[in-house]
Every structure is written in C-alpha cells, then in structure tokens.
Amino acid sequence: MTSFDPATPNPTASTAGNVPAAAAAVDETMPVAPRAATNEPDELYRLALARTDRSAGFYNHNVRVETPAGPVVVRIPIPGADTMDLTIWPESKVVRAIHPVIPRAPRLLHASVDPAYQIVEWIDGDVLDAIAPRGKRVPEHVIPDVGALFAQLGQVPLDQLPPLPADWPTDGDTTAFASRLSAITTDVHARFLDEFGDLFKALGFPADPLEPVLERWSTLAPRPFRLLHTDIHRKNMIVNGGVTYFLDWELALWGDPVYDLAVHLHKMAYQSDEEQAAQAAWRNAAPPEAAVDWARDLATYRAHERVKSAVVDTVRYTKLLAAGTENPTDEAALVDKLVAKLRAAHAVWRTSHVTDRSKVEPHLRGWRPSRADP
C-alpha cells in the first residue's frame, strides 16, 4: 500500500493549514481524533471506520484522523444513504481534475474504490455556517471569493474532467440539462410517495409538485456549458484569514452556469443587498454568452430549487425528527427551516395553503409511514 505525505506543501494554498472536503460536518468540540502510527491509507481508513458516528453529511461520514505528518479527513460513503441529487462523476476524480485552476479546494491525498473512501487534506478555519448562519451577514471577502470561484469554474476545460455520461445533453441544451435536474426531483417524490404520501397531502403538496416547473423548462435560453459546483453554501465553505475555501465536490456537474448561481442563492439565504452583490459577482465572472437572459432563467431555476427543497427536506427532516437523535434546539430549527421551505414552494405552486409552525409541526411529529393500497 502506497503511503502519502499530507503535509506536502501546496503552493496555491493558504499557510493557515489544510481544509477537509467536508469540514462543514466536522465538529470542533468532538472528542480527540483517532491517531494513526503511519500514513498508510488503509490504516487511516480502519481508524476512521470505527468512528463513523462522529460526523456526517447526507452522503459521507467525515472523520478527522491525526497522522505523523498532520491531520487529514477520511470520507467514507454512508451505506444506504437516500439519493436526492443528480451526480455524474466520482468526487475524487473531480477534485483531482480541478487543480491547479481552482486552488481553494481540498487536495485529494488518496482514493480507494473497494473499500470506497477518500483521504483529503485538512485546513484549519471556521465553517461559514458556524460564524455566519442564515440570517447573519457573511464576512466581506466571502462574496468576492464566490465570484472568483465562478470565474475559475469556467476555466476548467471539459477534457480535463472525467468523461461525461454517454447520453449527457449536448453543449448549450439548457432545456435538456434542466430536465435532468427535475427528473431526479420527480423520482424522489415518487420514491417516497408510499411512505410520505399522507404527509405531503397534509402539507398541501399538489399531486404533481413539479408541474409548474416543467412547463418553464422550454423557455430557457441556450448557454454554453461549463463545470458547476452546485452545492456552494454556508456549510461547504471554510473561512480563514480572509480567505474562503470551497468543499464537497460530489454534486459537480457539466451544465448551465445560471443553475450554479440559482442553487447558491437558494441555499445561502443572503440578506437582500448581499444577494444583489452575489448576483453582480456572478455576472462579472460570466462571459457574455453565459449570461444570455440570465435573470429570467435564474427565476426559473430557483422555482425548481424551492420545490425540490420542499420535497427532499420534508423527507429528510421528518426522518430526523422521527429518529429522535436531535436535541430540542436542533429539532426546533429543523421545523422552522422546513416551514420556510414550504412557504417558498407554495409560492411556486400558487396555493392558498396556510403554512405556519403551529400547523406544520404536528404533522411532522405525527408522521408514520403510509402505504399505498396494493
């Protein structure tokens, strides 16, 4: 087994340290990280596997391990995780491909297919969500840093990335690209309809929640495709010394750059003036051909994200509440976030359904899996 040196200098990185590919899920208050005697990847994997209760996103466990050369993060896929997002590439191949064009992203140190895991570098810093959660202004450097990332994404050539799926939409076919996005959301709704059908109905979901979105896809303007991150949000950014690092590349796509902006704005929940600044940063980073009718189509993509969040997070948050693993404060926060997401979706659906905490929370806490008639 080949060892590696996590401390190998990265000439493009800050001297602050190393960033984990999912540091957003790594809790600084957790017990002391396991310590490895060597840099052998399999040893680090075995140590991390015994600590997969420590931290996780929706798709990966993320375990900090101390090595003789310094800390690293071992990312291990969560078995049986519910697939809610469109993916086309192994994350490790994307992370390898984007350097050195995108310097403020984690370096991959090792990747294994069987067993499946990655080892990535650790950078000391603060998860943006910890210092500037929703409702709080982000540090001044963050939006310009996001704009710089948007510019860099457009500089990564397709032939440097892993091969696209054989049936991937042709360059510029934004309608076909968007249809891939909504197909995943439609599948999630259909897949969980047996278990959550009664809850969807109680929360005012229309029978076909994607209908008002699908009818708008044909209006999208054609734009040249580029690399997209599609998951730039507060829990996927580390800030340190006035610099922002961008994590978690597992949802990277090749597609319409306006979609990347839409997801970013949807998940960040900026203050009004911050959102305007973020849009301006994206526009300054986008060449003219990438910004054709961008404002109109931004609204269309955001409508999809609002519906998607209502569907996906009704499932995810209800499962978390039912599991009883969250503390009361976190449970309350989940309910509040879902109420906001439902209100946004109902605006897309143009319903008169009353969505407030007093009506939503009893339905969530009273959820029991429903089954369709045979």
C-alpha positions in Angstrom: 0.0 0.0 0.0 1.4 3.4 -1.0 1.7 5.9 1.8 1.4 9.7 1.3 2.5 12.8 2.9 -0.4 15.0 4.0 2.0 17.8 4.8 3.3 18.1 1.2 3.2 21.9 0.6 0.5 23.1 -1.7 1.9 26.3 -3.4 -1.6 27.7 -4.0 -2.9 27.1 -0.5 -3.0 29.5 2.4 -0.4 28.9 5.1 -3.2 28.6 7.5 -3.4 24.9 7.2 -5.4 22.2 5.5 -9.1 22.0 4.5 -11.2 18.8 4.8 -13.5 18.0 1.9 -16.5 18.0 4.3 -15.2 20.1 7.2 -18.7 21.5 7.4 -19.7 18.3 9.1 -16.7 18.1 11.4 -17.4 19.3 14.9 -14.5 21.1 16.6 -16.0 20.1 20.0 -15.8 16.4 19.3 -13.5 14.1 21.3 -9.9 13.8 20.4 -9.4 12.4 16.8 -8.0 8.9 16.4 -4.2 8.9 15.9 -2.5 6.8 13.3 1.0 5.4 13.7 1.7 5.7 9.9 0.5 7.4 6.8 -0.8 4.2 5.3 -4.2 4.9 3.8 -5.7 1.5 4.8 -4.7 2.2 8.5 -6.4 5.6 8.3 -9.5 4.0 6.8 -9.7 1.4 9.6 -9.4 4.0 12.3 -12.0 6.2 10.6 -14.4 3.3 10.1 -14.5 2.8 13.8 -15.5 6.4 14.3 -18.2 6.9 11.7 -20.6 8.0 14.4 -18.6 11.3 14.7 -19.8 13.4 11.9 -21.6 13.1 8.6 -23.2 14.9 5.8 -26.1 13.3 3.8 -23.8 11.1 1.7 -20.5 10.7 3.6 -19.0 10.2 7.0 -16.2 12.6 7.6 -13.6 11.6 10.2 -10.6 13.6 11.2 -7.5 11.4 11.8 -4.2 12.5 13.1 -1.2 11.2 11.2 2.5 11.6 11.7 2.5 14.3 9.1 -0.6 16.1 10.4 -4.4 15.8 10.4 -6.4 14.5 7.4 -10.1 13.8 6.8 -11.2 10.4 5.8 -14.5 10.4 3.8 -16.5 7.2 3.8 -19.8 6.8 1.9 -22.8 6.3 4.1 -24.3 2.9 3.2 -27.9 3.1 2.0 -28.0 7.0 2.0 -31.1 8.3 0.3 -30.1 9.7 -3.1 -31.7 13.1 -3.6 -29.3 14.8 -6.0 -28.1 14.4 -9.6 -24.5 13.1 -9.7 -22.5 12.2 -12.8 -18.8 11.8 -11.6 -16.9 10.3 -8.7 -15.9 13.2 -6.4 -12.3 12.1 -6.2 -11.9 12.4 -10.0 -13.4 15.9 -9.9 -11.1 17.1 -7.1 -8.1 15.7 -9.0 -9.1 17.5 -12.2 -9.8 21.0 -10.8 -6.3 21.6 -9.5 -4.5 24.0 -10.1 -7.2 26.0 -11.8 -9.3 26.1 -8.6 -6.7 26.4 -5.8 -9.1 27.0 -2.9 -10.5 23.5 -2.9 -9.3 20.5 -0.9 -6.4 18.4 -2.3 -7.1 14.7 -2.7 -4.5 12.6 -1.0 -5.8 9.1 -1.7 -8.9 7.5 -3.1 -10.0 3.8 -2.9 -12.7 2.1 -4.9 -13.0 -1.0 -2.8 -13.5 -0.3 0.0 -14.8 3.1 -1.0 -13.2 6.0 0.8 -11.2 9.2 0.2 -8.5 10.9 2.2 -8.3 14.7 1.8 -6.3 17.4 3.5 -7.4 19.4 6.5 -7.3 23.2 6.7 -7.8 24.9 9.9 -10.6 27.5 9.9 -14.2 28.2 10.6 -17.2 26.7 8.8 -19.0 29.7 7.5 -22.3 28.4 8.9 -20.8 28.5 12.4 -19.8 32.1 12.3 -22.5 33.4 9.9 -25.6 31.2 9.9 -28.7 32.0 8.0 -29.9 35.5 8.9 -26.4 36.8 9.6 -24.2 38.7 7.2 -21.3 36.9 5.7 -17.7 38.3 6.1 -16.9 40.9 3.4 -14.5 38.6 1.5 -16.9 35.7 1.0 -19.0 37.1 -1.9 -15.9 38.2 -3.9 -14.4 34.8 -3.2 -17.5 33.1 -4.5 -17.3 35.3 -7.6 -13.7 34.3 -8.2 -14.8 30.6 -7.9 -17.5 31.1 -10.5 -14.8 32.6 -12.8 -12.5 29.7 -12.2 -15.2 27.1 -12.8 -15.5 28.4 -16.3 -11.7 27.9 -16.9 -11.7 24.2 -16.3 -11.8 22.5 -19.7 -14.0 19.6 -20.3 -11.2 17.4 -21.5 -9.5 17.8 -18.0 -12.6 16.4 -16.3 -13.9 12.8 -16.2 -15.8 11.6 -19.2 -19.5 12.7 -19.3 -22.3 10.1 -19.4 -22.9 8.9 -22.9 -26.4 10.4 -23.0 -25.5 13.7 -21.4 -27.2 16.8 -23.1 -25.3 18.4 -25.8 -23.5 21.7 -25.1 -25.9 24.6 -24.7 -29.1 22.4 -24.5 -30.2 24.0 -21.3 -33.7 22.6 -21.6 -32.4 19.0 -21.6 -30.0 19.8 -18.8 -32.8 21.2 -16.6 -34.9 18.2 -17.4 -32.2 16.0 -15.9 -32.5 18.0 -12.7 -36.3 17.8 -12.4 -36.2 14.1 -13.3 -34.3 13.5 -10.1 -36.7 15.6 -8.0 -39.7 13.8 -9.7 -38.1 10.5 -8.8 -37.6 11.5 -5.2 -41.2 12.4 -4.9 -42.4 9.2 -6.5 -39.9 7.1 -4.5 -41.2 8.3 -1.1 -44.8 8.7 -2.0 -45.8 5.4 -0.4 -44.2 6.4 3.0 -44.9 10.2 2.9 -48.0 10.5 0.7 -50.3 11.3 3.7 -47.8 13.9 5.0 -47.3 15.5 1.5 -51.1 15.9 1.3 -51.4 17.3 4.8 -48.7 19.9 4.0 -50.6 21.0 0.9 -48.4 19.4 -1.8 -50.2 19.3 -5.2 -50.5 15.9 -6.8 -47.7 16.8 -9.3 -45.4 19.3 -7.4 -43.1 19.7 -10.4 -45.8 20.6 -12.9 -45.3 24.5 -12.7 -41.6 24.0 -13.1 -41.6 21.6 -16.0 -43.7 23.9 -18.2 -41.0 26.6 -17.8 -38.0 24.5 -19.0 -38.7 25.1 -22.6 -38.3 28.8 -22.1 -34.6 28.6 -21.0 -32.1 30.3 -23.3 -29.3 28.2 -24.7 -25.9 28.9 -23.0 -22.6 27.1 -23.3 -22.0 24.5 -20.6 -19.2 24.7 -18.0 -18.2 23.0 -14.8 -20.6 23.6 -12.0 -20.2 23.0 -8.2 -24.0 23.1 -7.5 -23.5 23.0 -3.7 -21.9 26.2 -2.7 -23.5 27.0 0.7 -22.5 28.0 4.2 -21.7 24.5 5.4 -19.4 23.9 2.4 -17.2 26.9 2.9 -14.3 27.3 5.3 -13.0 30.8 6.1 -9.6 31.5 7.5 -7.5 34.7 7.4 -9.8 36.5 5.0 -9.8 33.6 2.5 -12.7 31.2 1.6 -12.2 27.5 0.7 -14.8 25.5 -1.1 -15.6 21.9 -0.1 -17.7 18.9 -1.1 -17.5 18.5 -4.9 -19.6 15.3 -5.1 -22.5 17.1 -6.9 -20.3 18.7 -9.6 -22.0 18.8 -13.0 -21.3 20.0 -16.5 -24.1 22.3 -17.5 -25.8 25.7 -17.4 -23.8 28.2 -15.3 -27.1 30.1 -14.3 -28.1 26.9 -12.4 -25.0 27.2 -10.2 -25.9 30.7 -9.3 -29.5 29.7 -8.6 -28.5 26.9 -6.2 -26.1 29.1 -4.5 -28.6 31.9 -3.8 -31.3 29.4 -2.8 -29.1 27.7 -0.2 -27.3 30.8 1.1 -30.4 32.8 2.1 -28.4 36.1 1.8 -29.6 39.4 3.1 -31.2 41.4 0.2 -28.1 43.6 -0.5 -25.8 40.6 -0.2 -27.9 38.7 -2.8 -27.6 41.6 -5.2 -23.8 41.6 -4.6 -23.6 37.9 -5.2 -25.6 38.2 -8.5 -23.2 41.0 -9.6 -20.2 38.9 -8.7 -21.5 36.1 -10.8 -22.3 38.4 -13.7 -18.8 39.9 -13.6 -17.4 36.4 -13.7 -19.6 35.1 -16.6 -18.7 35.8 -20.2 -21.5 37.4 -22.3 -22.5 34.1 -23.9 -23.0 32.5 -20.5 -25.3 35.3 -19.3 -27.9 35.4 -22.1 -31.3 36.0 -20.4 -29.7 35.0 -17.1 -32.1 37.0 -14.8 -35.2 35.5 -16.3 -33.8 31.9 -16.2 -32.4 32.4 -12.7 -36.0 32.7 -11.5 -37.0 29.5 -13.3 -34.2 27.5 -11.8 -34.9 28.9 -8.3 -38.5 27.8 -8.7 -37.2 24.3 -9.2 -35.0 24.5 -6.2 -37.8 25.7 -4.0 -40.0 22.8 -5.0 -37.1 20.4 -4.6 -36.3 21.6 -1.1 -39.9 21.1 -0.1 -39.9 17.5 -1.3 -36.5 16.5 -0.2 -36.4 18.2 3.1 -39.8 17.1 4.1 -38.5 13.6 3.9 -35.1 14.3 5.4 -36.2 16.4 8.3 -39.2 14.2 9.2 -36.9 11.2 9.3 -34.5 13.1 11.6 -37.4 14.1 14.0 -38.7 10.5 14.0 -35.3 9.1 14.8 -35.1 11.2 18.0 -31.4 11.8 17.6 -31.5 15.6 17.6 -31.6 17.8 20.7 -34.6 20.1 21.2 -32.9 23.2 19.9 -31.9 21.4 16.7 -35.3 19.9 16.3 -36.9 23.3 16.6 -34.5 24.7 14.0 -35.4 21.9 11.6 -39.1 22.7 11.9 -38.5 26.4 11.4 -36.4 25.7 8.3 -38.9 23.4 6.8 -41.8 25.9 7.4 -39.8 28.5 5.4 -39.1 26.0 2.6 -42.7 25.0 2.4 -43.8 28.6 2.2 -41.4 29.2 -0.7 -42.7 26.1 -2.5 -46.3 27.2 -2.0 -45.5 30.5 -3.7 -44.3 28.5 -6.7 -47.5 26.4 -6.6 -49.6 29.5 -6.1 -51.8 27.8 -3.5 -53.6 29.4 -0.6 -52.4 26.8 1.8 -51.7 28.2 5.3 -48.1 27.2 6.3 -47.1 28.1 9.8 -45.3 26.3 12.5 -48.4 25.5 14.5 -49.9 23.6 11.6 -46.8 22.0 10.2 -45.1 20.7 13.4 -48.0 18.4 14.5 -48.0 16.7 11.1 -44.2 16.2 11.2 -44.2 14.7 14.7 -47.3 12.6 14.0 -45.8 11.1 10.8 -46.0 7.4 10.4 -45.1 5.6 7.2 -48.1 5.3 5.0 -48.5 2.7 2.3 -50.4 2.8 -0.9 -53.2 0.4 -1.5 -52.0 -2.8 -3.2 
